[in-house]
Amino acid sequence: METETKDLHLTIPAEIGEQLQLKDQTSAKLIVRRGRLVIQFEESRLTIFQKGVLAWPVVMALLVSIGYYFFCGWQHNNYVKLTGDYSLATSIIIVGVIMGILLFAGFFIRDRHNPHNQFVQNVYWRNFPVIVLSFALILALVLIGGMWLLGMMFKGAVFDRFTASIILFVFGVVTNIAMVYLALIVDASILSTVLILVIMSGVAISMAVNNQRYWWQHNLSFLGTSNASSGWQFNATLIFAALLTIALVDYLFVSLQRQFPKSRRLWVLRGLLTLTAVDLGLVGVFPNNVNSHEIHDQFAMFLVYLIIGLIVGVRWLLPQVTKDFLYLSYGVGVALVIAEILFQIVGYFSLTAFEIVAFVLAFGWLLMLLERIENLIDEGIDSKLTL
């Protein structure tokens, strides 16, 4: 017995149609992805395999590798070492980062005129350099780590300049395609991931560099002082993370204001988040040296007050806040208070342990708050579509 099937009609509100610049001839298809119904417009966004896209990373890598071959001949370097000064690894890192920055920035700007790419359209130009440099930093760290690993695996390896040029071409193609792909798919969630990677990698490198100086016997802020090895790396990480947070907050609240226009609560929440990011950057600008110790401590304490203020005020400042998120926020607040008691009164926590615990709790909660705001934007768009 055959069952009768009934077609369903999807209604898209006029405001969303105008926002996406839809026309009567615009074709779309419905896709079931991970249990969710997704509307995908034909040729809505560029893809890595689209005509003319893949050629850019390949051709650029080819030209650079040819130039590297003739450069080695001009320098009379018929044989190139894998690691060391003026080595193949150094060339791959420098050339890879330069090509990656150019391709990422170029395709990011190119997709700015695409009405279906809401993320790029809602990013202010003042935040553009921060986003590009963030991805360049991640690329540089990946290449440095990869070259270090290859150097350990193939210690003492030497290549003729033709083979070295081919290796440079292969790495160039891979890194170029990766940066173009990221430029085409970047959104708020990926930017949040980059923020996490910047913080984790910067702090981890600072800890590793100062391992012989027993930084944990002092405090976490010691990593940014003049007594630490390469203290500028730790401070630069805080400043860079602050700028990246400001860029992410800018994008999220520009998108959120379309759903909640003229909301004073959102303006207050945006101001507090921006002020928190600025304060984080100032902690890096004024390291815990002798001449800036007091102002460093003031900005560090003010950062704690801002986080506590956000935790307490999120119930009134964030629209449609869920009970689960409120309980989680209050749990983080209680954990911060307990950590303060264990450090100040009980004396169980050392200063280093207290700073690490407080930083992880505060930064983790801040990321969850930004993710909740992003979900609020997505939920607002989903609720306007009806079957």
C-alpha positions, -999 to 999 in steps of 0.1 A, spaced: 0 0 0 15 33 -11 15 62 13 7 96 1 35 122 5 29 158 11 53 186 1 61 212 27 67 249 19 94 270 36 86 306 42 115 330 44 107 365 59 112 395 37 139 410 60 160 379 56 155 379 19 166 415 17 196 408 39 207 379 17 198 398 -15 175 370 -27 157 372 -60 129 352 -76 155 333 -97 177 324 -67 180 287 -65 184 269 -32 184 233 -18 176 218 16 203 196 31 200 174 62 233 178 81 238 163 115 201 161 122 195 198 112 178 211 81 202 235 63 193 259 35 221 262 10 220 287 -18 236 278 -51 271 294 -54 264 312 -21 301 313 -11 334 305 -28 348 271 -23 384 259 -25 376 237 -56 357 265 -74 371 276 -108 400 301 -104 404 296 -66 427 266 -65 450 281 -92 461 310 -69 478 290 -42 494 266 -67 507 292 -91 521 314 -62 539 284 -47 553 275 -81 566 310 -88 582 312 -53 599 278 -57 613 288 -91 626 320 -76 641 301 -47 659 278 -71 676 307 -90 682 325 -57 702 295 -44 722 295 -77 729 332 -74 742 326 -38 762 297 -50 743 274 -27 741 242 -47 733 222 -15 709 234 12 708 222 48 674 213 62 679 232 95 701 259 107 709 294 95 699 301 59 684 266 58 654 252 39 634 252 71 639 289 76 629 296 40 597 275 43 587 293 74 594 329 61 580 323 26 550 302 39 539 330 63 542 357 37 523 338 10 497 328 36 491 363 48 487 376 12 463 348 1 442 349 33 439 387 32 431 387 -6 403 361 -4 390 376 28 386 409 11 373 393 -21 344 376 -2 335 408 15 311 417 -13 293 383 -11 258 388 5 258 353 18 290 357 39 276 376 69 307 372 90 330 392 66 303 419 60 300 425 98 337 428 104 350 464 107 381 473 87 398 483 120 396 447 130 409 433 97 446 435 105 441 418 138 423 389 122 449 385 94 478 386 119 461 361 142 459 335 114 495 344 103 507 338 139 490 304 140 505 295 106 540 306 118 537 284 150 525 254 129 554 258 105 580 263 132 567 232 150 567 212 118 602 222 108 615 215 143 599 180 141 614 174 106 648 186 119 647 160 147 636 132 124 661 140 96 690 154 116 718 167 93 699 163 61 711 182 31 694 186 -3 705 199 -37 688 231 -47 665 215 -72 652 190 -45 650 219 -20 629 239 -44 605 210 -49 601 206 -11 595 243 -8 568 240 -35 550 211 -18 550 229 16 539 261 -1 510 245 -19 497 229 13 500 260 34 485 282 7 455 260 2 450 259 40 450 297 43 427 302 13 403 276 28 403 293 62 397 327 45 366 312 28 351 295 59 362 318 87 334 328 111 329 336 148 334 300 160 367 297 141 378 331 154 371 319 189 393 288 182 421 311 170 418 331 202 422 300 223 452 289 202 468 323 205 465 323 243 475 287 248 505 287 224 518 320 237 516 311 274 530 275 267 560 289 248 567 314 275 566 286 301 588 264 281 614 291 274 616 300 311 616 264 324 652 267 336 644 299 355 618 282 377 591 307 369 565 288 390 584 298 421 575 334 415 541 339 398 525 337 364 532 374 358 569 366 361 567 353 325 563 389 312 589 406 333 624 417 323 638 389 344 622 363 322 636 350 289 618 366 261 592 382 284 579 402 254 563 370 240 541 366 271 531 403 270 525 403 232 502 372 237 480 392 262 479 422 239 472 402 208 445 382 226 429 415 238 428 428 202 413 396 189 387 396 216 377 432 207 373 421 171 352 392 180 330 413 203 325 439 176 313 413 151 290 395 176 272 426 188 268 441 153 250 409 143 230 408 176 218 444 174 197 434 143 176 412 166 176 436 196 178 471 182 184 500 207 189 476 236 206 494 265 215 461 282 234 450 251 253 483 250 263 478 287 273 442 281 293 452 250 310 479 269 320 456 298 334 430 274 353 455 255 366 471 287 377 436 299 396 430 267 413 464 269 422 457 306 437 424 295 459 441 270 470 467 295 482 439 318 506 430 290 515 467 282 525 472 319 544 440 329 552 432 365 585 450 366 597 472 394 588 504 377 553 493 367 545 468 395 517 489 411 499 498 379 502 461 367 486 449 399 458 475 396 449 464 361 451 427 371 428 433 401 404 454 379 403 425 355 391 402 383 364 428 392 352 430 356 349 393 353 329 391 386 307 420 375 300 402 342 291 369 360 268 387 384 252 409 357 248 384 329 213 375 342 201 410 334 225 420 305 222 389 282 189 384 265 172 350 267 198 337 291 192 300 301 191 286 336 219 262 327 242 291 317 232 310 348 240 281 371 273 276 352 282 313 356 274 313 393 294 281 397 324 298 381 319 328 404 318 306 435 349 287 423 368 320 420 358 331 455 369 297 469 402 300 451 406 335 466 399 321 501 424 292 497 450 317 486 445 347 509 431 332 541 439 295 542 473 298 524 468 265 506 472 280 471 505 296 461 504 328 441 512 309 409 486 283 415 460 309 423 468 329 392 466 298 369 433 286 384 417 321 383 429 327 347 416 293 334 382 298 351 378 334 340 390 329 305 370 297 300 338 314 312 344 344 289 347 321 259 315 303 269 298 337 272 309 346 236 298 313 224 264 318 240 261 352 222 269 335 189 242 308 196 218 336 204 224 351 169 219 317 152 188 310 172 173 344 163 178 337 126 164 301 129 133 313 147 123 335 118 121 306 94 88 286 95 76 256 76 
